[in-house]
Amino acid sequence: MKSDARVVAVLGPTNTGKTTYAIERMLAHRTGVIGLPLRLLAREVYDRIVDLRGPSVVALVTGEERIVPPRTQYWVCTVEAMPEGMGVDFLAIDEIQLCADPERGHVFTDRLLRSRGLHETQFLGSDTMRGTIAALVPNVQFMRRERMSELIYSGQKKISRMRPRSAIVGFSVENVYAIAELIRRQKGGAAVVMGALSPRTRNAQVAMYQNGEVDYLVATDAIGMGLNLDVDHVAFSATSKFDGRRMRPLAPNELAQIAGRAGRGFKSGTFGVTGDTAPLDDQVARAIMDHSFTPQNKINWRNHALQFGSIDRLISTLEMPPDDERLVRAREADDLRALKSLAQVDEVFARASDGPSVKLLWDVCRIPDFRGISNSEHAGLLETIFNYLHQSGNLPDDWLARQIKRIDRTDGDIDALSKRLAFIRTWTYVAQRKGWTRDESHWRGATRVVEDRLSDALHERLTQRFVDRRTSVLLRRLGQKEAMVAEVNDTGEVTVEGEYVGKLDGFRFRADKGAGAAEDRTIKSAALQALAPQFHLRADRFYNAPDTEIDFTEQGGLMWGKSAVGKLSTGSDPLKPQVDVFVDDVAGPEVAEKVKRRLQHFVDRKIAALFEPLLALGKDDSLNGIAKGFAFRMIESFGILPRAQVADDVKALDQEARGALRKHGLRFGQFTVFMPLLLKPAPTRLRLVLWSLSQGLSEFPESPPPGLVTIPVDAGAPAGADTMSGYRNAGTRAIRIDMLERLADMLRTEDSRGGFEAKADMLSITGMTLEQFADLMQGLGYKAEKAERTKVKPVDTTMPHDGTFEAMAPEADAVVAEKTLDDTPEADADRPIMDIAAEQPAGGIIEQPSAPEADDTSAEVAAIVDEGLAPIAEELEADPEVDDHIPDMSETETPQGTAADADIAGAEVESFYTFTWARPARSNQPARGRGGERPAGQGKGKPQGKGRKGAPRGGDKSDKPQKFSAQPPRREKQIDPDNPFAAALMGLKDGK
């Protein structure tokens, strides 16, 4: 060093511009070198100088990276990697206070004592080093630089209340990750900076923070080493750290080094602690604010004058004590520990037998333990490397390739990638050593590519785990209190400021789920604020939408396309339900009212269209008296009434009243009084919804599939649901009420006392197999007895033009397809049933005509001429005003199902059932008297008094065989003198 060389110690707190000053001074010289404490900081300074002078004259040398252009003038290095004996004009060492660091202090002390520039040398650092530098460095000049802004202690604050542009400092990887995860949930995300990260990963993370993509930074104490960041507040999550040997509290000057990152330039900063950390002592806080710390009078030292005659001699020189009271022998570093371990290996000890081999062994031992594994594992790797280098002069290409290939994977989580990145740093360091590989350029490039790939993958994983870009963007925009732009696509997906936030379902916003309640609140708040104009636009479009775009569900919901926009609720009148709308509060009352009006219009029009016959019945002013009351009963029951419930009312109706009601399509069936037009699928679906609302049900029964004559009985359905569905429960299945009336017509002609078999017509209209029909009949009150007989081969039939049968009908168990109850206009309800025979499918069953509907006295005629009265005929006797035959829309249908058991070729026997009247059906049976009671004179036991032909039941016996019936005796029918058929009936009786 020249005698006129200048040595300056530039000391002061953080944010004084010391590093910037050193760079300016170096560029003022022709050549220079600057040593920095971290690889990350070295990369940052390198980039700054390259921007000023270009890459052709700037070199970057670290343990794992070496960029040295041929015309290098300025060297940017880590302190450990600084080349010695170069003779540059300018030399600077940053963060010189690290001379006191127990791990690396001896390296900084060596540079303090031995490294000099030809013209100028600068030591940059804390003012606590003033006394030590003055004592150890002759002719040193001191330059004091003051902080450009204030640093203020703000006390304790929870992370959830931490303001933006804050850095939270942790002292372990686990602590950093936990804090970052918490901030992601609370604030939308954070960048992560640790010394173990590669420069590429660290720069990518810092860029996110600097660019405003995230407002928080979580870091280790690595940020205290000169990294220039736009931080307003530094919060300590702990005030103690593990220094490699033990947990120890951080000294005030160490805290100040980190806290000093807050505030850049002339912008003041604050520091404090997080909510789960004890507040700083007042004296410590004041010392940090005043930059007043205990002087650093002791620094670590290790002998630089090493002797390589033998391993023992090398160890001896490394452990030599210092000769100055301010110097403290450094504790055993990792390289010395590795050397001692390898010295115990016989093969290594034998190989390191001369100066060059001992020097090589020492160089190998200086490979840092980037992996953080145990000392023995690290020593094992170093042993392998030394043996290869000593034996061959370089590392085998195939062996090195295998080591790198094992690491070159980007799958896995953050921990896996971090470990691989630490492993590749080992091989990156090895590749940088001159002469250790055959092709240094190739292996430096290969390790660099793998490190970059792993760095990018680690950055991606860190971002995925600790950054919620959406929440971060929305929080920032909410904080700016400016109108945000929302867009809604055709499928209802909502984006705010380009970020997907959820879906607009009708007039309700369904926020996309975040990872916690804080994200959910942010997303919803931002979305609803931005969606306010969209609600008005959508309401206008909905109000002008046609009815075809709106529908109701079987549970009373109201849909606009696929979106639920409301639901039906109970009104003052069962046929006038109210509407409850699904509209978010942020849409405003105007939008809600517009949606409600449109839905109410839809519901009113739908009821008016589907229940037109019923509504017309209620508006008929010509009805009066009992007919008027009966009409109201029909309206209250939505057009379907079990006859048993209104037996007395039906009896009270005279012919004129019945005729007036029939004009509205009302049919008086054996079991049900109903309006056939309201049995269609659409009115049935709406009727079930309105009935369920009127009953206050929480879950509505669903309407049966259209076109089915019978359906399974739902045991869990509420009472009356079968009637409202247009069916009557019978056994395990329910039969549609109009088809039941047709079946009643057929049963009326059968001998229910003596027993009868099911006709093909009966099976055909029900669409059932014989077994299913037997269950149905038992549900209607019949007893079914099964038997077998020899099967008679059926004979083909032909129907001559004169209408007489020439033979039997063809096969009796064909499967007949049912015609669906559709919404087409109803066929003539009074068409004679004989016309049905022509509509039977070809090759199927020719349906026999039912009893013709001649007049209301047909039941009485049947009662006189029929020896074996079916119970249905008995009901007619009780009330001759039953429509004997109801030729409604179902007569044109051919039901689905199997008519009878199919003929099996070669079978000799067949099963059949004999049906006899056993008891009245338990539910929905027509009343036998007022209030459902039997008429007077009818008991529950065997019939008393005279039989059907007048023969006494007991006492005198006639020689003529008597027929007995399980049915109770028929009471005498009082003939209405006003009945137009009374005269004919009386004539028949008088003529017997």
PEFEN-V634688 format. One record per pair of residues at least 24 apart in sequence whose C-alpha atoms are under 6 Angstrom apart, sorted by the first residue. I is the first residue (numbers start at 1). J is the second residue. D is the distance in whole Angstrom. If there is no record, write none. Layout:
i = {I | I}
j = {J | J}
d = {D | D}
This chain:
i = {1 | 5 | 5 | 6 | 7 | 7 | 7 | 7 | 8 | 8 | 8 | 8 | 9 | 9 | 9 | 10 | 10 | 10 | 11 | 11 | 11 | 11 | 11 | 12 | 12 | 12 | 12 | 13 | 14 | 15 | 16 | 16 | 16 | 16 | 26 | 31 | 31 | 31 | 31 | 32 | 32 | 32 | 32 | 32 | 33 | 33 | 33 | 33 | 34 | 34 | 34 | 34 | 35 | 35 | 35 | 35 | 36 | 36 | 36 | 37 | 37 | 40 | 46 | 63 | 64 | 64 | 88 | 88 | 89 | 89 | 89 | 90 | 90 | 90 | 91 | 91 | 92 | 92 | 92 | 93 | 94 | 95 | 95 | 96 | 96 | 97 | 97 | 99 | 99 | 100 | 100 | 105 | 106 | 106 | 106 | 128 | 128 | 129 | 132 | 148 | 148 | 149 | 149 | 149 | 150 | 151 | 151 | 151 | 152 | 153 | 153 | 153 | 154 | 154 | 155 | 156 | 156 | 156 | 156 | 156 | 157 | 157 | 158 | 158 | 160 | 164 | 165 | 165 | 165 | 165 | 166 | 166 | 166 | 166 | 166 | 167 | 167 | 167 | 167 | 168 | 168 | 168 | 168 | 169 | 169 | 169 | 169 | 169 | 170 | 170 | 171 | 171 | 180 | 181 | 184 | 184 | 186 | 188 | 188 | 188 | 189 | 189 | 189 | 189 | 190 | 190 | 190 | 190 | 190 | 191 | 192 | 192 | 193 | 194 | 194 | 195 | 201 | 201 | 224 | 224 | 231 | 231 | 232 | 232 | 232 | 233 | 233 | 233 | 233 | 234 | 234 | 234 | 235 | 235 | 235 | 235 | 236 | 237 | 238 | 252 | 256 | 298 | 298 | 299 | 299 | 300 | 300 | 300 | 300 | 301 | 301 | 301 | 301 | 302 | 302 | 308 | 308 | 308 | 309 | 335 | 335 | 338 | 338 | 339 | 370 | 371 | 371 | 394 | 394 | 395 | 408 | 417 | 470 | 484 | 485 | 486 | 505 | 506 | 506 | 507 | 508 | 508 | 532 | 535 | 543 | 554 | 555 | 556 | 570 | 574 | 610 | 627 | 639 | 639 | 640 | 641 | 641 | 642 | 642 | 643 | 643 | 643 | 643 | 644 | 644 | 644 | 644 | 647 | 648 | 668 | 668 | 669 | 671 | 679 | 680 | 681 | 688 | 707 | 707 | 709 | 709 | 709 | 710 | 710 | 730 | 730 | 730 | 731 | 731 | 731 | 745 | 746 | 748 | 748 | 748 | 751 | 751 | 751 | 752 | 752 | 752 | 753 | 753 | 753 | 755 | 755 | 755 | 756 | 756 | 757 | 757 | 760 | 761 | 763 | 764 | 765 | 767 | 767 | 767 | 767 | 767 | 768 | 768 | 768 | 769 | 769 | 769 | 770 | 780 | 781 | 781 | 781 | 781 | 782 | 782 | 782 | 783 | 783 | 783 | 784 | 784 | 785 | 785 | 786 | 786 | 787 | 787 | 788 | 788 | 789 | 789 | 790 | 790 | 791 | 791 | 791 | 813 | 813 | 813 | 813 | 814 | 814 | 815 | 815 | 815 | 816 | 817 | 817 | 817 | 818 | 818 | 818 | 818 | 819 | 819 | 826 | 827 | 829 | 829 | 830 | 853 | 853 | 856 | 856 | 943 | 943}
j = {118 | 119 | 120 | 120 | 120 | 121 | 122 | 140 | 122 | 140 | 141 | 142 | 122 | 123 | 142 | 123 | 124 | 143 | 124 | 125 | 126 | 127 | 144 | 126 | 127 | 144 | 145 | 126 | 260 | 147 | 145 | 146 | 147 | 148 | 90 | 73 | 74 | 88 | 89 | 74 | 88 | 89 | 90 | 91 | 74 | 75 | 76 | 91 | 76 | 91 | 92 | 93 | 77 | 78 | 79 | 93 | 78 | 79 | 94 | 78 | 79 | 199 | 76 | 429 | 428 | 429 | 117 | 118 | 117 | 118 | 119 | 117 | 120 | 121 | 117 | 121 | 121 | 122 | 123 | 123 | 124 | 124 | 125 | 124 | 125 | 125 | 126 | 299 | 300 | 299 | 300 | 300 | 300 | 301 | 302 | 295 | 296 | 296 | 297 | 265 | 266 | 266 | 267 | 268 | 268 | 269 | 270 | 289 | 270 | 270 | 271 | 272 | 271 | 272 | 272 | 272 | 273 | 274 | 275 | 279 | 274 | 275 | 274 | 275 | 186 | 215 | 215 | 216 | 231 | 232 | 216 | 231 | 232 | 233 | 234 | 216 | 217 | 218 | 234 | 218 | 234 | 235 | 236 | 218 | 219 | 220 | 236 | 237 | 220 | 237 | 220 | 241 | 466 | 466 | 466 | 467 | 518 | 468 | 471 | 472 | 214 | 466 | 467 | 468 | 214 | 216 | 217 | 466 | 467 | 217 | 218 | 219 | 219 | 219 | 220 | 222 | 455 | 459 | 257 | 258 | 262 | 263 | 262 | 263 | 269 | 262 | 269 | 270 | 271 | 259 | 262 | 271 | 271 | 272 | 273 | 274 | 273 | 274 | 277 | 284 | 288 | 326 | 327 | 327 | 328 | 327 | 328 | 329 | 330 | 327 | 328 | 329 | 330 | 329 | 330 | 355 | 358 | 359 | 355 | 365 | 366 | 365 | 379 | 365 | 422 | 422 | 423 | 436 | 437 | 437 | 450 | 458 | 499 | 530 | 530 | 530 | 563 | 563 | 565 | 583 | 583 | 584 | 587 | 587 | 598 | 702 | 700 | 689 | 693 | 694 | 683 | 657 | 674 | 675 | 674 | 672 | 673 | 672 | 924 | 671 | 672 | 673 | 926 | 924 | 925 | 926 | 927 | 927 | 930 | 882 | 883 | 883 | 926 | 726 | 821 | 706 | 724 | 820 | 821 | 735 | 736 | 766 | 734 | 735 | 776 | 779 | 780 | 775 | 776 | 779 | 850 | 850 | 870 | 872 | 873 | 868 | 869 | 870 | 870 | 916 | 917 | 868 | 916 | 965 | 914 | 915 | 916 | 914 | 915 | 913 | 914 | 812 | 847 | 899 | 899 | 895 | 895 | 896 | 897 | 898 | 899 | 897 | 898 | 899 | 898 | 899 | 900 | 900 | 921 | 918 | 919 | 920 | 921 | 916 | 917 | 918 | 915 | 916 | 918 | 914 | 915 | 913 | 914 | 912 | 913 | 911 | 912 | 910 | 911 | 909 | 910 | 908 | 909 | 908 | 909 | 910 | 899 | 900 | 901 | 902 | 844 | 899 | 897 | 898 | 899 | 896 | 894 | 895 | 896 | 893 | 894 | 895 | 896 | 893 | 894 | 889 | 889 | 887 | 888 | 887 | 884 | 885 | 880 | 881 | 968 | 969}
d = {5 | 4 | 5 | 5 | 6 | 5 | 6 | 5 | 5 | 6 | 5 | 6 | 6 | 5 | 5 | 6 | 5 | 5 | 6 | 5 | 5 | 5 | 5 | 5 | 5 | 6 | 5 | 6 | 5 | 5 | 6 | 6 | 5 | 6 | 6 | 5 | 6 | 5 | 5 | 5 | 5 | 5 | 4 | 6 | 6 | 4 | 6 | 5 | 5 | 6 | 5 | 6 | 5 | 5 | 5 | 5 | 5 | 5 | 5 | 6 | 6 | 5 | 6 | 6 | 5 | 4 | 6 | 6 | 5 | 5 | 5 | 5 | 5 | 6 | 5 | 5 | 6 | 5 | 6 | 5 | 5 | 6 | 4 | 6 | 5 | 6 | 6 | 5 | 6 | 4 | 6 | 5 | 5 | 4 | 5 | 4 | 5 | 6 | 6 | 6 | 5 | 5 | 6 | 5 | 5 | 5 | 5 | 6 | 5 | 6 | 5 | 6 | 6 | 5 | 5 | 6 | 5 | 6 | 6 | 6 | 5 | 5 | 5 | 4 | 6 | 5 | 5 | 5 | 5 | 6 | 5 | 6 | 6 | 5 | 6 | 6 | 4 | 6 | 5 | 5 | 6 | 5 | 6 | 6 | 5 | 5 | 5 | 6 | 5 | 6 | 5 | 6 | 6 | 6 | 5 | 6 | 5 | 5 | 5 | 4 | 6 | 5 | 4 | 5 | 6 | 5 | 5 | 6 | 6 | 5 | 5 | 6 | 5 | 6 | 5 | 5 | 5 | 5 | 5 | 4 | 5 | 6 | 5 | 5 | 5 | 5 | 6 | 5 | 5 | 6 | 6 | 5 | 6 | 5 | 5 | 6 | 5 | 5 | 6 | 6 | 5 | 5 | 6 | 5 | 6 | 6 | 5 | 6 | 5 | 6 | 6 | 5 | 5 | 6 | 6 | 5 | 6 | 6 | 5 | 5 | 5 | 6 | 6 | 6 | 5 | 5 | 6 | 5 | 5 | 5 | 6 | 6 | 6 | 5 | 6 | 5 | 5 | 5 | 6 | 5 | 5 | 5 | 6 | 6 | 6 | 6 | 5 | 6 | 6 | 6 | 5 | 6 | 6 | 6 | 4 | 6 | 5 | 4 | 6 | 5 | 5 | 6 | 5 | 6 | 6 | 4 | 5 | 6 | 6 | 6 | 5 | 6 | 6 | 6 | 6 | 6 | 6 | 4 | 5 | 6 | 5 | 6 | 5 | 4 | 5 | 4 | 6 | 6 | 5 | 4 | 6 | 6 | 6 | 6 | 5 | 4 | 6 | 6 | 5 | 5 | 5 | 6 | 6 | 6 | 6 | 5 | 5 | 5 | 5 | 6 | 5 | 6 | 5 | 5 | 5 | 6 | 5 | 5 | 4 | 6 | 6 | 5 | 5 | 6 | 5 | 6 | 5 | 5 | 5 | 6 | 5 | 5 | 4 | 6 | 5 | 5 | 6 | 5 | 5 | 6 | 5 | 5 | 5 | 6 | 4 | 6 | 6 | 5 | 4 | 5 | 6 | 6 | 4 | 6 | 5 | 5 | 4 | 4 | 6 | 5 | 6 | 6 | 6 | 4 | 6 | 6 | 6 | 5 | 4 | 6 | 4 | 3 | 4 | 5 | 5 | 6 | 6 | 5 | 5 | 5 | 6 | 6 | 6 | 6 | 5 | 6}
